[in-house]
């Protein structure tokens, strides 16, 4: 029985499901890589949670 090489799973672009290009992995192109970066920078990827109060870490008052 001939030995076969193990297959590596194909990484797919998270934007369009096309095969990833090694240069832009895990994306298929620089366009999709940049699109994902803009989502992060524009706070497009958020986890819903409770609203943050106006007073807290950003306030100018000294807590001590």
PQR file of N, CA, C, O and H, with PARSE charges and radii, in Angstrom:
ATOM      1  N   UNK A   1       0.857  -1.170   0.000 -0.4000 1.5000
ATOM      2  CA  UNK A   1       0.000   0.000   0.000 -0.0000 2.0000
ATOM      3  C   UNK A   1       0.910   1.243   0.000  0.5500 1.7000
ATOM      4  O   UNK A   1       1.761   1.380   0.879 -0.5500 1.4000
ATOM      5  N   UNK A   2       0.738   2.142  -0.970 -0.4000 1.5000
ATOM      6  CA  UNK A   2       1.585   3.338  -1.033 -0.0000 2.0000
ATOM      7  C   UNK A   2       1.238   4.322   0.083  0.5500 1.7000
ATOM      8  O   UNK A   2       0.078   4.460   0.471 -0.5500 1.4000
ATOM      9  H   UNK A   2       0.047   2.032  -1.684  0.4000 1.0000
ATOM     10  N   UNK A   3       2.265   5.002   0.589 -0.4000 1.5000
ATOM     11  CA  UNK A   3       2.073   6.005   1.639 -0.0000 2.0000
ATOM     12  C   UNK A   3       1.679   7.324   0.969  0.5500 1.7000
ATOM     13  O   UNK A   3       2.241   7.698  -0.060 -0.5500 1.4000
ATOM     14  H   UNK A   3       3.208   4.890   0.275  0.4000 1.0000
ATOM     15  N   UNK A   4       0.733   8.005   1.548 -0.4000 1.5000
ATOM     16  CA  UNK A   4       0.338   9.315   1.028 -0.0000 2.0000
ATOM     17  C   UNK A   4       0.735  10.372   2.038  0.5500 1.7000
ATOM     18  O   UNK A   4       0.703  10.146   3.248 -0.5500 1.4000
ATOM     19  H   UNK A   4       0.276   7.702   2.384  0.4000 1.0000
ATOM     20  N   UNK A   5       1.105  11.514   1.526 -0.4000 1.5000
ATOM     21  CA  UNK A   5       1.495  12.621   2.397 -0.0000 2.0000
ATOM     22  C   UNK A   5       0.245  13.172   3.088  0.5500 1.7000
ATOM     23  O   UNK A   5      -0.828  13.231   2.487 -0.5500 1.4000
ATOM     24  H   UNK A   5       1.131  11.698   0.544  0.4000 1.0000
ATOM     25  N   UNK A   6       0.389  13.569   4.338 -0.4000 1.5000
ATOM     26  CA  UNK A   6      -0.770  14.154   5.020 -0.0000 2.0000
ATOM     27  C   UNK A   6      -1.159  15.469   4.353  0.5500 1.7000
ATOM     28  O   UNK A   6      -0.304  16.252   3.939 -0.5500 1.4000
ATOM     29  H   UNK A   6       1.260  13.521   4.826  0.4000 1.0000
ATOM     30  N   UNK A   7      -2.428  15.687   4.260 -0.4000 1.5000
ATOM     31  CA  UNK A   7      -2.903  16.924   3.648 -0.0000 2.0000
ATOM     32  C   UNK A   7      -2.993  18.008   4.709  0.5500 1.7000
ATOM     33  O   UNK A   7      -3.397  17.761   5.845 -0.5500 1.4000
ATOM     34  H   UNK A   7      -3.123  15.051   4.596  0.4000 1.0000
ATOM     35  N   UNK A   8      -2.610  19.207   4.314 -0.4000 1.5000
ATOM     36  CA  UNK A   8      -2.728  20.336   5.235 -0.0000 2.0000
ATOM     37  C   UNK A   8      -4.057  21.022   4.969  0.5500 1.7000
ATOM     38  O   UNK A   8      -4.473  21.150   3.817 -0.5500 1.4000
ATOM     39  H   UNK A   8      -2.283  19.408   3.391  0.4000 1.0000
ATOM     40  N   UNK A   9      -4.720  21.461   6.020 -0.4000 1.5000
ATOM     41  CA  UNK A   9      -6.003  22.127   5.806 -0.0000 2.0000
ATOM     42  C   UNK A   9      -5.808  23.436   5.045  0.5500 1.7000
ATOM     43  O   UNK A   9      -4.844  24.165   5.278 -0.5500 1.4000
ATOM     44  H   UNK A   9      -4.383  21.356   6.955  0.4000 1.0000
ATOM     45  N   UNK A  10      -6.716  23.717   4.153 -0.4000 1.5000
ATOM     46  CA  UNK A  10      -6.665  24.950   3.378 -0.0000 2.0000
ATOM     47  C   UNK A  10      -7.228  26.086   4.216  0.5500 1.7000
ATOM     48  O   UNK A  10      -8.340  26.006   4.737 -0.5500 1.4000
ATOM     49  H   UNK A  10      -7.499  23.125   3.964  0.4000 1.0000
ATOM     50  N   UNK A  11      -6.439  27.141   4.333 -0.4000 1.5000
ATOM     51  CA  UNK A  11      -6.898  28.321   5.066 -0.0000 2.0000
ATOM     52  C   UNK A  11      -7.721  29.161   4.105  0.5500 1.7000
ATOM     53  O   UNK A  11      -7.294  29.442   2.985 -0.5500 1.4000
ATOM     54  H   UNK A  11      -5.536  27.207   3.909  0.4000 1.0000
ATOM     55  N   UNK A  12      -8.897  29.556   4.548 -0.4000 1.5000
ATOM     56  CA  UNK A  12      -9.778  30.357   3.706 -0.0000 2.0000
ATOM     57  C   UNK A  12      -9.868  31.778   4.234  0.5500 1.7000
ATOM     58  O   UNK A  12      -9.819  32.009   5.442 -0.5500 1.4000
ATOM     59  H   UNK A  12      -9.244  29.328   5.458  0.4000 1.0000
ATOM     60  N   UNK A  13      -9.998  32.706   3.335 -0.4000 1.5000
ATOM     61  CA  UNK A  13     -10.132  34.122   3.671 -0.0000 2.0000
ATOM     62  C   UNK A  13     -11.412  34.315   4.498  0.5500 1.7000
ATOM     63  O   UNK A  13     -12.478  33.857   4.086 -0.5500 1.4000
ATOM     64  H   UNK A  13     -10.038  32.518   2.354  0.4000 1.0000
ATOM     65  N   UNK A  14     -11.325  34.981   5.647 -0.4000 1.5000
ATOM     66  CA  UNK A  14     -12.521  35.180   6.472 -0.0000 2.0000
ATOM     67  C   UNK A  14     -13.529  36.150   5.848  0.5500 1.7000
ATOM     68  O   UNK A  14     -14.674  36.217   6.294 -0.5500 1.4000
ATOM     69  H   UNK A  14     -10.459  35.353   5.982  0.4000 1.0000
ATOM     70  N   UNK A  15     -13.120  36.892   4.835 -0.4000 1.5000
ATOM     71  CA  UNK A  15     -14.025  37.846   4.189 -0.0000 2.0000
ATOM     72  C   UNK A  15     -14.839  37.166   3.079  0.5500 1.7000
ATOM     73  O   UNK A  15     -16.051  37.360   2.982 -0.5500 1.4000
ATOM     74  H   UNK A  15     -12.189  36.838   4.473  0.4000 1.0000
ATOM     75  N   UNK A  16     -14.148  36.355   2.230 -0.4000 1.5000
ATOM     76  CA  UNK A  16     -14.840  35.817   1.052 -0.0000 2.0000
ATOM     77  C   UNK A  16     -14.759  34.305   0.891  0.5500 1.7000
ATOM     78  O   UNK A  16     -15.314  33.773  -0.070 -0.5500 1.4000
ATOM     79  H   UNK A  16     -13.163  36.197   2.309  0.4000 1.0000
ATOM     80  N   UNK A  17     -14.093  33.595   1.789 -0.4000 1.5000
ATOM     81  CA  UNK A  17     -13.942  32.135   1.745 -0.0000 2.0000
ATOM     82  C   UNK A  17     -13.103  31.623   0.587  0.5500 1.7000
ATOM     83  O   UNK A  17     -13.134  30.425   0.309 -0.5500 1.4000
ATOM     84  H   UNK A  17     -13.642  34.027   2.570  0.4000 1.0000
ATOM     85  N   UNK A  18     -12.363  32.469  -0.094 -0.4000 1.5000
ATOM     86  CA  UNK A  18     -11.421  32.031  -1.116 -0.0000 2.0000
ATOM     87  C   UNK A  18     -10.159  31.528  -0.416  0.5500 1.7000
ATOM     88  O   UNK A  18      -9.916  31.889   0.736 -0.5500 1.4000
ATOM     89  H   UNK A  18     -12.338  33.443   0.131  0.4000 1.0000
ATOM     90  N   UNK A  19      -9.354  30.707  -1.083 -0.4000 1.5000
ATOM     91  CA  UNK A  19      -8.103  30.250  -0.457 -0.0000 2.0000
ATOM     92  C   UNK A  19      -7.188  31.427  -0.136  0.5500 1.7000
ATOM     93  O   UNK A  19      -7.084  32.376  -0.913 -0.5500 1.4000
ATOM     94  H   UNK A  19      -9.551  30.414  -2.019  0.4000 1.0000
ATOM     95  N   UNK A  20      -6.529  31.355   1.012 -0.4000 1.5000
ATOM     96  CA  UNK A  20      -5.626  32.422   1.438 -0.0000 2.0000
ATOM     97  C   UNK A  20      -4.341  32.387   0.616  0.5500 1.7000
ATOM     98  O   UNK A  20      -3.903  31.327   0.169 -0.5500 1.4000
ATOM     99  H   UNK A  20      -6.613  30.584   1.643  0.4000 1.0000
ATOM    100  N   UNK A  21      -3.755  33.550   0.427 -0.4000 1.5000
ATOM    101  CA  UNK A  21      -2.473  33.691  -0.254 -0.0000 2.0000
ATOM    102  C   UNK A  21      -1.418  33.824   0.835  0.5500 1.7000
ATOM    103  O   UNK A  21      -1.594  34.621   1.757 -0.5500 1.4000
ATOM    104  H   UNK A  21      -4.111  34.410   0.790  0.4000 1.0000
ATOM    105  N   UNK A  22      -0.314  33.058   0.754 -0.4000 1.5000
ATOM    106  CA  UNK A  22       0.680  33.103   1.831 -0.0000 2.0000
ATOM    107  C   UNK A  22       1.151  34.509   2.195  0.5500 1.7000
ATOM    108  O   UNK A  22       1.399  34.787   3.368 -0.5500 1.4000
ATOM    109  H   UNK A  22      -0.171  32.411   0.004  0.4000 1.0000
ATOM    110  N   UNK A  23       1.275  35.382   1.230 -0.4000 1.5000
ATOM    111  CA  UNK A  23       1.738  36.749   1.492 -0.0000 2.0000
ATOM    112  C   UNK A  23       0.771  37.532   2.376  0.5500 1.7000
ATOM    113  O   UNK A  23       1.197  38.392   3.148 -0.5500 1.4000
ATOM    114  H   UNK A  23       1.074  35.155   0.277  0.4000 1.0000
ATOM    115  N   UNK A  24      -0.528  37.242   2.270 -0.4000 1.5000
ATOM    116  CA  UNK A  24      -1.553  37.990   3.010 -0.0000 2.0000
ATOM    117  C   UNK A  24      -2.294  37.123   4.016  0.5500 1.7000
ATOM    118  O   UNK A  24      -3.310  37.547   4.567 -0.5500 1.4000
ATOM    119  H   UNK A  24      -0.874  36.544   1.644  0.4000 1.0000
ATOM    120  N   UNK A  25      -1.803  35.925   4.262 -0.4000 1.5000
ATOM    121  CA  UNK A  25      -2.483  34.969   5.131 -0.0000 2.0000
ATOM    122  C   UNK A  25      -2.929  35.615   6.432  0.5500 1.7000
ATOM    123  O   UNK A  25      -2.114  36.288   7.062 -0.5500 1.4000
ATOM    124  H   UNK A  25      -0.977  35.580   3.815  0.4000 1.0000
ATOM    125  N   UNK A  26      -4.150  35.457   6.869 -0.4000 1.5000
ATOM    126  CA  UNK A  26      -5.170  34.513   6.431 -0.0000 2.0000
ATOM    127  C   UNK A  26      -6.098  35.059   5.354  0.5500 1.7000
ATOM    128  O   UNK A  26      -7.168  34.494   5.126 -0.5500 1.4000
ATOM    129  H   UNK A  26      -4.812  34.910   6.357  0.4000 1.0000
ATOM    130  N   UNK A  27      -5.718  36.136   4.692 -0.4000 1.5000
ATOM    131  CA  UNK A  27      -6.572  36.754   3.680 -0.0000 2.0000
ATOM    132  C   UNK A  27      -6.136  36.353   2.280  0.5500 1.7000
ATOM    133  O   UNK A  27      -5.039  35.829   2.089 -0.5500 1.4000
ATOM    134  H   UNK A  27      -4.849  36.595   4.877  0.4000 1.0000
ATOM    135  N   UNK A  28      -6.999  36.601   1.303 -0.4000 1.5000
ATOM    136  CA  UNK A  28      -6.701  36.250  -0.081 -0.0000 2.0000
ATOM    137  C   UNK A  28      -6.043  37.392  -0.839  0.5500 1.7000
ATOM    138  O   UNK A  28      -5.473  37.180  -1.909 -0.5500 1.4000
ATOM    139  H   UNK A  28      -7.891  37.027   1.458  0.4000 1.0000
ATOM    140  N   UNK A  29      -6.116  38.607  -0.292 -0.4000 1.5000
ATOM    141  CA  UNK A  29      -5.544  39.752  -0.993 -0.0000 2.0000
ATOM    142  C   UNK A  29      -5.246  40.881  -0.011  0.5500 1.7000
ATOM    143  O   UNK A  29      -5.715  40.877   1.127 -0.5500 1.4000
ATOM    144  H   UNK A  29      -6.579  38.780   0.577  0.4000 1.0000
ATOM    145  N   UNK A  30      -4.462  41.840  -0.474 -0.4000 1.5000
ATOM    146  CA  UNK A  30      -4.160  42.994   0.377 -0.0000 2.0000
ATOM    147  C   UNK A  30      -5.429  43.820   0.610  0.5500 1.7000
ATOM    148  O   UNK A  30      -5.580  44.455   1.653 -0.5500 1.4000
ATOM    149  H   UNK A  30      -4.081  41.843  -1.399  0.4000 1.0000
ATOM    150  N   UNK A  31      -6.321  43.805  -0.353 -0.4000 1.5000
ATOM    151  CA  UNK A  31      -7.587  44.550  -0.215 -0.0000 2.0000
ATOM    152  C   UNK A  31      -8.400  44.021   0.970  0.5500 1.7000
ATOM    153  O   UNK A  31      -8.917  44.806   1.765 -0.5500 1.4000
ATOM    154  H   UNK A  31      -6.198  43.289  -1.201  0.4000 1.0000
ATOM    155  N   UNK A  32      -8.515  42.711   1.088 -0.4000 1.5000
ATOM    156  CA  UNK A  32      -9.277  42.132   2.196 -0.0000 2.0000
ATOM    157  C   UNK A  32      -8.528  42.287   3.517  0.5500 1.7000
ATOM    158  O   UNK A  32      -9.153  42.463   4.563 -0.5500 1.4000
ATOM    159  H   UNK A  32      -8.095  42.074   0.442  0.4000 1.0000
ATOM    160  N   UNK A  33      -7.202  42.224   3.483 -0.4000 1.5000
ATOM    161  CA  UNK A  33      -6.415  42.462   4.700 -0.0000 2.0000
ATOM    162  C   UNK A  33      -6.647  43.884   5.199  0.5500 1.7000
ATOM    163  O   UNK A  33      -6.856  44.099   6.393 -0.5500 1.4000
ATOM    164  H   UNK A  33      -6.694  42.081   2.634  0.4000 1.0000
ATOM    165  N   UNK A  34      -6.611  44.862   4.278 -0.4000 1.5000
ATOM    166  CA  UNK A  34      -6.825  46.261   4.656 -0.0000 2.0000
ATOM    167  C   UNK A  34      -8.255  46.510   5.120  0.5500 1.7000
ATOM    168  O   UNK A  34      -8.488  47.301   6.035 -0.5500 1.4000
ATOM    169  H   UNK A  34      -6.442  44.687   3.309  0.4000 1.0000
ATOM    170  N   UNK A  35      -9.204  45.839   4.493 -0.4000 1.5000
ATOM    171  CA  UNK A  35     -10.608  45.981   4.891 -0.0000 2.0000
ATOM    172  C   UNK A  35     -10.800  45.508   6.329  0.5500 1.7000
ATOM    173  O   UNK A  35     -11.521  46.140   7.100 -0.5500 1.4000
ATOM    174  H   UNK A  35      -9.016  45.196   3.750  0.4000 1.0000
ATOM    175  N   UNK A  36     -10.153  44.393   6.693 -0.4000 1.5000
ATOM    176  CA  UNK A  36     -10.242  43.884   8.050 -0.0000 2.0000
ATOM    177  C   UNK A  36      -9.587  44.848   9.039  0.5500 1.7000
ATOM    178  O   UNK A  36     -10.115  45.072  10.128 -0.5500 1.4000
ATOM    179  H   UNK A  36      -9.567  43.880   6.067  0.4000 1.0000
ATOM    180  N   UNK A  37      -8.444  45.414   8.668 -0.4000 1.5000
ATOM    181  CA  UNK A  37      -7.767  46.381   9.536 -0.0000 2.0000
ATOM    182  C   UNK A  37      -8.652  47.599   9.782  0.5500 1.7000
ATOM    183  O   UNK A  37      -8.728  48.092  10.907 -0.5500 1.4000
ATOM    184  H   UNK A  37      -8.014  45.231   7.784  0.4000 1.0000
ATOM    185  N   UNK A  38      -9.315  48.085   8.746 -0.4000 1.5000
ATOM    186  CA  UNK A  38     -10.214  49.234   8.912 -0.0000 2.0000
ATOM    187  C   UNK A  38     -11.386  48.907   9.834  0.5500 1.7000
ATOM    188  O   UNK A  38     -11.852  49.775  10.573 -0.5500 1.4000
ATOM    189  H   UNK A  38      -9.252  47.686   7.832  0.4000 1.0000
ATOM    190  N   UNK A  39     -11.866  47.665   9.799 -0.4000 1.5000
ATOM    191  CA  UNK A  39     -12.929  47.254  10.725 -0.0000 2.0000
ATOM    192  C   UNK A  39     -12.437  47.363  12.165  0.5500 1.7000
ATOM    193  O   UNK A  39     -13.163  47.851  13.031 -0.5500 1.4000
ATOM    194  H   UNK A  39     -11.488  46.960   9.200  0.4000 1.0000
ATOM    195  N   UNK A  40     -11.197  46.906  12.429 -0.4000 1.5000
ATOM    196  CA  UNK A  40     -10.640  46.992  13.777 -0.0000 2.0000
ATOM    197  C   UNK A  40     -10.446  48.442  14.194  0.5500 1.7000
ATOM    198  O   UNK A  40     -10.809  48.824  15.306 -0.5500 1.4000
ATOM    199  H   UNK A  40     -10.607  46.510  11.725  0.4000 1.0000
ATOM    200  N   UNK A  41      -9.874  49.251  13.305 -0.4000 1.5000
ATOM    201  CA  UNK A  41      -9.598  50.644  13.646 -0.0000 2.0000
ATOM    202  C   UNK A  41     -10.868  51.461  13.835  0.5500 1.7000
ATOM    203  O   UNK A  41     -10.898  52.390  14.642 -0.5500 1.4000
ATOM    204  H   UNK A  41      -9.579  48.941  12.401  0.4000 1.0000
ATOM    205  N   UNK A  42     -11.913  51.118  13.094 -0.4000 1.5000
ATOM    206  CA  UNK A  42     -13.185  51.828  13.201 -0.0000 2.0000
ATOM    207  C   UNK A  42     -14.100  51.242  14.254  0.5500 1.7000
ATOM    208  O   UNK A  42     -15.280  51.590  14.309 -0.5500 1.4000
ATOM    209  H   UNK A  42     -11.888  50.364  12.438  0.4000 1.0000
ATOM    210  N   UNK A  43     -13.578  50.354  15.097 -0.4000 1.5000
ATOM    211  CA  UNK A  43     -14.346  49.695  16.146 -0.0000 2.0000
ATOM    212  C   UNK A  43     -15.535  48.919  15.600  0.5500 1.7000
ATOM    213  O   UNK A  43     -16.587  48.845  16.235 -0.5500 1.4000
ATOM    214  H   UNK A  43     -12.620  50.072  15.052  0.4000 1.0000
ATOM    215  N   UNK A  44     -15.357  48.340  14.415 -0.4000 1.5000
ATOM    216  CA  UNK A  44     -16.410  47.537  13.808 -0.0000 2.0000
ATOM    217  C   UNK A  44     -16.580  46.185  14.476  0.5500 1.7000
ATOM    218  O   UNK A  44     -17.648  45.577  14.401 -0.5500 1.4000
ATOM    219  H   UNK A  44     -14.502  48.400  13.899  0.4000 1.0000
ATOM    220  N   UNK A  45     -15.515  45.709  15.136 -0.4000 1.5000
ATOM    221  CA  UNK A  45     -15.585  44.454  15.865 -0.0000 2.0000
ATOM    222  C   UNK A  45     -15.724  44.795  17.348  0.5500 1.7000
ATOM    223  O   UNK A  45     -14.739  45.117  18.014 -0.5500 1.4000
ATOM    224  H   UNK A  45     -14.647  46.203  15.197  0.4000 1.0000
ATOM    225  N   UNK A  46     -16.923  44.722  17.846 -0.4000 1.5000
ATOM    226  CA  UNK A  46     -17.182  45.029  19.257 -0.0000 2.0000
ATOM    227  C   UNK A  46     -17.966  43.908  19.897  0.5500 1.7000
ATOM    228  O   UNK A  46     -18.715  43.192  19.232 -0.5500 1.4000
ATOM    229  H   UNK A  46     -17.723  44.460  17.305  0.4000 1.0000
ATOM    230  N   UNK A  47     -17.786  43.768  21.183 -0.4000 1.5000
ATOM    231  CA  UNK A  47     -18.562  42.814  21.963 -0.0000 2.0000
ATOM    232  C   UNK A  47     -19.565  43.627  22.768  0.5500 1.7000
ATOM    233  O   UNK A  47     -19.166  44.510  23.527 -0.5500 1.4000
ATOM    234  H   UNK A  47     -17.177  44.350  21.723  0.4000 1.0000
ATOM    235  N   UNK A  48     -20.872  43.348  22.620 -0.4000 1.5000
ATOM    236  CA  UNK A  48     -21.858  44.113  23.369 -0.0000 2.0000
ATOM    237  C   UNK A  48     -21.672  43.928  24.875  0.5500 1.7000
ATOM    238  O   UNK A  48     -21.302  42.852  25.345 -0.5500 1.4000
ATOM    239  H   UNK A  48     -21.196  42.631  22.003  0.4000 1.0000
ATOM    240  N   UNK A  49     -21.929  44.961  25.588 -0.4000 1.5000
ATOM    241  CA  UNK A  49     -21.812  44.908  27.045 -0.0000 2.0000
ATOM    242  C   UNK A  49     -22.568  46.051  27.673  0.5500 1.7000
ATOM    243  O   UNK A  49     -23.281  46.797  27.001 -0.5500 1.4000
ATOM    244  H   UNK A  49     -22.229  45.835  25.207  0.4000 1.0000
ATOM    245  N   UNK A  50     -22.399  46.177  28.977 -0.4000 1.5000
ATOM    246  CA  UNK A  50     -23.060  47.262  29.686 -0.0000 2.0000
ATOM    247  C   UNK A  50     -22.435  48.597  29.299  0.5500 1.7000
ATOM    248  O   UNK A  50     -21.243  48.651  28.995 -0.5500 1.4000
ATOM    249  H   UNK A  50     -21.820  45.572  29.523  0.4000 1.0000
ATOM    250  N   UNK A  51     -23.222  49.680  29.305 -0.4000 1.5000
ATOM    251  CA  UNK A  51     -22.661  50.992  29.014 -0.0000 2.0000
ATOM    252  C   UNK A  51     -21.629  51.383  30.072  0.5500 1.7000
ATOM    253  O   UNK A  51     -21.776  51.033  31.243 -0.5500 1.4000
ATOM    254  H   UNK A  51     -24.190  49.636  29.552  0.4000 1.0000
ATOM    255  N   UNK A  52     -20.617  52.088  29.673 -0.4000 1.5000
ATOM    256  CA  UNK A  52     -19.580  52.552  30.586 -0.0000 2.0000
ATOM    257  C   UNK A  52     -20.033  53.865  31.203  0.5500 1.7000
ATOM    258  O   UNK A  52     -20.542  54.738  30.499 -0.5500 1.4000
ATOM    259  H   UNK A  52     -20.497  52.372  28.722  0.4000 1.0000
ATOM    260  N   UNK A  53     -19.853  54.014  32.515 -0.4000 1.5000
ATOM    261  CA  UNK A  53     -20.252  55.253  33.177 -0.0000 2.0000
ATOM    262  C   UNK A  53     -19.326  56.386  32.755  0.5500 1.7000
ATOM    263  O   UNK A  53     -18.185  56.147  32.358 -0.5500 1.4000
ATOM    264  H   UNK A  53     -19.439  53.305  33.087  0.4000 1.0000
ATOM    265  N   UNK A  54     -19.813  57.606  32.840 -0.4000 1.5000
ATOM    266  CA  UNK A  54     -19.036  58.775  32.454 -0.0000 2.0000
ATOM    267  C   UNK A  54     -17.892  59.048  33.428  0.5500 1.7000
ATOM    268  O   UNK A  54     -16.871  59.617  33.040 -0.5500 1.4000
ATOM    269  H   UNK A  54     -20.740  57.800  33.163  0.4000 1.0000
ATOM    270  N   UNK A  55     -18.052  58.650  34.674 -0.4000 1.5000
ATOM    271  CA  UNK A  55     -16.972  58.822  35.642 -0.0000 2.0000
ATOM    272  C   UNK A  55     -16.209  57.511  35.723  0.5500 1.7000
ATOM    273  O   UNK A  55     -16.799  56.434  35.639 -0.5500 1.4000
ATOM    274  H   UNK A  55     -18.881  58.188  34.989  0.4000 1.0000
ATOM    275  N   UNK A  56     -14.933  57.603  35.882 -0.4000 1.5000
ATOM    276  CA  UNK A  56     -14.150  56.375  35.952 -0.0000 2.0000
ATOM    277  C   UNK A  56     -12.699  56.646  35.608  0.5500 1.7000
ATOM    278  O   UNK A  56     -12.138  57.664  36.014 -0.5500 1.4000
ATOM    279  H   UNK A  56     -14.453  58.477  35.950  0.4000 1.0000
ATOM    280  N   UNK A  57     -12.107  55.763  34.880 -0.4000 1.5000
ATOM    281  CA  UNK A  57     -10.686  55.861  34.572 -0.0000 2.0000
ATOM    282  C   UNK A  57     -10.322  57.113  33.780  0.5500 1.7000
ATOM    283  O   UNK A  57      -9.214  57.629  33.928 -0.5500 1.4000
ATOM    284  H   UNK A  57     -12.562  54.936  34.550  0.4000 1.0000
ATOM    285  N   UNK A  58     -11.214  57.604  32.957 -0.4000 1.5000
ATOM    286  CA  UNK A  58     -10.914  58.781  32.135 -0.0000 2.0000
ATOM    287  C   UNK A  58     -11.175  60.099  32.839  0.5500 1.7000
ATOM    288  O   UNK A  58     -10.881  61.155  32.279 -0.5500 1.4000
ATOM    289  H   UNK A  58     -12.114  57.185  32.836  0.4000 1.0000
ATOM    290  N   UNK A  59     -11.714  60.073  34.042 -0.4000 1.5000
ATOM    291  CA  UNK A  59     -12.042  61.332  34.715 -0.0000 2.0000
ATOM    292  C   UNK A  59     -10.768  62.018  35.204  0.5500 1.7000
ATOM    293  O   UNK A  59      -9.770  61.355  35.489 -0.5500 1.4000
ATOM    294  H   UNK A  59     -11.953  59.215  34.497  0.4000 1.0000
ATOM    295  N   UNK A  60     -10.804  63.326  35.300 -0.4000 1.5000
ATOM    296  CA  UNK A  60      -9.651  64.111  35.714 -0.0000 2.0000
ATOM    297  C   UNK A  60      -9.483  64.115  37.219  0.5500 1.7000
ATOM    298  O   UNK A  60      -8.437  64.533  37.715 -0.5500 1.4000
ATOM    299  H   UNK A  60     -11.614  63.865  35.068  0.4000 1.0000
ATOM    300  N   UNK A  61     -10.483  63.663  37.959 -0.4000 1.5000
ATOM    301  CA  UNK A  61     -10.418  63.673  39.414 -0.0000 2.0000
ATOM    302  C   UNK A  61      -9.457  62.600  39.912  0.5500 1.7000
ATOM    303  O   UNK A  61      -9.371  61.518  39.331 -0.5500 1.4000
ATOM    304  H   UNK A  61     -11.333  63.324  37.556  0.4000 1.0000
ATOM    305  N   UNK A  62      -8.733  62.904  40.991 -0.4000 1.5000
ATOM    306  CA  UNK A  62      -7.819  61.959  41.627 -0.0000 2.0000
ATOM    307  C   UNK A  62      -8.645  61.071  42.570  0.5500 1.7000
ATOM    308  O   UNK A  62      -9.322  61.604  43.449 -0.5500 1.4000
ATOM    309  H   UNK A  62      -8.803  63.783  41.463  0.4000 1.0000
ATOM    310  N   UNK A  63      -8.615  59.742  42.422 -0.4000 1.5000
ATOM    311  CA  UNK A  63      -9.459  58.875  43.258 -0.0000 2.0000
ATOM    312  C   UNK A  63      -9.035  58.850  44.717  0.5500 1.7000
ATOM    313  O   UNK A  63      -9.826  58.442  45.567 -0.5500 1.4000
ATOM    314  H   UNK A  63      -8.065  59.309  41.707  0.4000 1.0000
ATOM    315  N   UNK A  64      -7.820  59.269  45.041 -0.4000 1.5000
ATOM    316  CA  UNK A  64      -7.357  59.248  46.443 -0.0000 2.0000
ATOM    317  C   UNK A  64      -7.779  60.458  47.127  0.5500 1.7000
ATOM    318  O   UNK A  64      -7.490  60.631  48.311 -0.5500 1.4000
ATOM    319  H   UNK A  64      -7.177  59.601  44.350  0.4000 1.0000
TER
END
